[in-house]
Amino acid sequence: MRGRLLESIAGLGVMGLLLAILTVLVVIPFGMLVYASFLTAVPFSGERDLAFTLANYTDLWSANLGRAFINTLIVSIGGSAMAMVIGGGLAWLAARTDVPGKSLVHLAGVMPLFMSLLVAAVTWSLLGSGRSGYLNLIFDYIGLPFRIQMQSLWGITFVHGLYYAPYPFIFLYSALTLVNADMEEAAAVHGGTMARNLRRVTFPLVKPALIGSFLLSVVLMAEDFPVPQILGAPVGIETLSISIYKLMSVVPAKPTQAAAASILLTLVVFVLIFVQRLVLSGRDYRTLTGKGAQVRPIRLGRWRWVALGLVVLYALVAVGLPMLALLQGSLRSNLFIRDAAALFDTSQMSLVHLKAAFFSPAFHDSLINSVLAGVTTAALGSIFFFTLSYVVNRTTLPGRQLLEYLAMTPIAVPALVMGLGILWTWVRAPLPVYGTLAILVIAFLTRFLPQGYRTVSSSIRQVHDDLESAAMVAGATRRRAIMTITMPLIRGGVVASAFLMVVLGLRELTASLLLYTTKTRVLSIVIYEQYVNGNWAQVSALSLIYTSLLVVLTLAGRRWLRAQL
Amino acid sequence: MSIQIAGLRKRYGESLAVDGVDIDVPEGKMLVLLGPSGCGKTTTMRCIAGLEEPHEGEISINGRPVFSRAASVNVAVHERRIGMVFQSYAIWPHMTVHENVAYPLDMANTPRAEKETRVREALALVGLDGFGERGASYLSGGQMQRVALARSLVMRPAVLLFDEPLSNLDARLRDHLRVQLRELQTQFGITSVYVTHDQREALAIADEVAVMQGGKVVQRGDPVAIYRRPKTSSIADFLGYSNIFDAHPVEGGSGLRVALDGQDAVLETLDPLPSQGPISVCVRPEDIHIQPEGASDGPAGNEIEGEVTLVSFMGAFHQCRIRTPRGAVWEAHASAMAQPIRLGQRVRLILPPAAVLLAPRL
């Protein structure tokens, strides 16, 4: 009985610790925001007379915010529609047709994930803003009467659609490969024509994945910050996240009003997530994979080459052009470009900016910071996510359901909002966290908590209960059983989540932007700062290096990342 | 070594999975817990192992209490010295066969030389000598179950628990392993509890069978008694009495006679009438003789006429279904050696009075 008692005390201790960590990571920052949104000043900011007020909310109802709300809807719904067409089309081609070069289609489907949205937005602003956008120069040169303007609502929508296409692709590809095995053949055996089978069998089966990935895209775009900040803010176009950031960065700042706007954005996102959950009702289409039963692919005939052409076109527009633009931007010795001919004039090119970027202390320091923050997040995250997943899935401790809810909450909290909450939680805290990399690690842990938890959790669930029971029956204590049996068996899942943390941490901009100080710049921040300073050559050079780093990392770890993004 | 269980209760939320189970397993014997899924048999076994904590009751192994709600005793799983073979095999896929089998000895800090000898012996016992360095995930289902058995035997456990150990194997392998398992158990005289839903397996392997329904032990006895004398109609149904019909006793004649409800049949039986309540007639299909209509031999006794609606060849016999004029369907086995029975044929079923069992309708 003494052993049992100790074990249950230990269990409750672990439970309490996990709850405390989740409270610090998730509950307090968000609670702080809600609290602040009803006050005249930010709590614990040194302000003496805090009073309750609804003014933060009533002041929000300006024409400006209404406009931002509508803009948010336009760029997220329009962008999602475009992402669905691209991602869905690629998924269908890859899963169901005899398109040549299937591995290329696969690659095109996930490739844009290599690009951080910051870099994507920056390069598209290089390619298509104003007269000196590279594409406009080329249009002028070949005599086309038409110009593109990326710094517009359409520009934001376009970039969203282009770079969020991998999400619907991953969802729908899984759903389509899952469906094809028996059900369509059964429908065909029972005498349906192809068109009727598509409508009566395939579509209803894929519908949850369609709606689910559409809503997911809308959520991601609605809370996105880098793209509207770079393509919208300079020309006065605001989305909700831009409004929040502006409220924080104007002088004097209006932090409590920013808090109120954050609550509004969170509500929008929360409703969308809720609907998505309702539609998917617990089915995770990405983890269901087909049995691999090869059914006869649909023959495209002559159209297969047209399809391949479209795939290549997408890859060129989403990845090829931006990389060329970055190369061009970083190789130019001076910024002014007279015409398209100058784009190809090698006498105007030099390696000076690339060299400068590569050997600059800013790059080194931020690289070290990025790696430090990413690796620390990964290391702490692995232990934390494992303990969390184990307690939720393998014990009968009271409150484990609550742990899971808390762990999944950050999905519904936009990065900017979470960053704000974390900032206010730690800026006055008696612990020396603000101004160090620790606060970035905290922010990353919070932001990537749902992905990390889900990855480790699903690998724990794949390990049969009996394996651990057998070890205990064979004479192992629970702790020893975990160490010798469960841990080694789910190492793959833990490594995958650790790797995911590093990559996501490297790409993170939004929360970092609110939390960094001059000593704790990370790579994405340095690029953003150079962009704000208008130093295009450095922006291009750094982006080029940054993207190469992401490509190498993603390719190296693609077998771990496949299912997780 | 013996196992005593008294007043065991285990709740899951509102429902009682185990509802007051009392069991004794004498030293060296094999008790089989038999019942449909959800009857509480696996939960009972997991309580013995210590993998579940009962809400009430007492469990002792060889006179030493390992769980007692009243006395606040609850010995941890790893201190109970139990061997257990799981339905899912629970072979650790990241270890070799040798590592799997050596694991319990490692946990007990057994000296190296002794460990090697005992692992070798255990592997030899289950016919896996030479498999030691094989990765456990490269084994077939039957081999995995042998490894699991070796792993349970190597620690010389106080008791052995088997949780449906054969149900994931194909039929031929199942028979083979069952025999081997029983041999090893009797050879070493290990007190064992075996859980299954397969009545054939239960009867073949048990010293004693406890039939469970709804969290309770509803009948206990040696395999022959269980086979011949199920206590209620629902136990009979579970034990392969495929002809169960409502009936009531009728007056007249010598001996006890019962009339089947809704059928024009009155049957003579040697069974005593259950003391109270409604009764059912239960007849095993293999106890019924089938005769083509017209062929008449012997005195007319328990006879039922009907038409053959199904003939299915089972090797040793033909499984037949016979529909009576009033729509009742009987099942009977026709010897494969006898004159073949054809579909649609009109036949007469002969039921020896000794084969007609009366049981309380439950």
Interface residues (C-beta under 8 A of the other chain):
Chain A: M1 G3 R4 E7 H464 D466 L467 S469 A470 A471 M472 V473 A474 G475 A476 T477 R480 T484 I485 P488 L489
Chain B: A49 G50 L51 S72 V73 N74 V75 A76 V77 H78 E79 R80 R81 I82 G83 M84 F86 Q87 S88 Y89 A90 W92 P93 H94 Y103 P104 M107 A108 A148 R151 M155
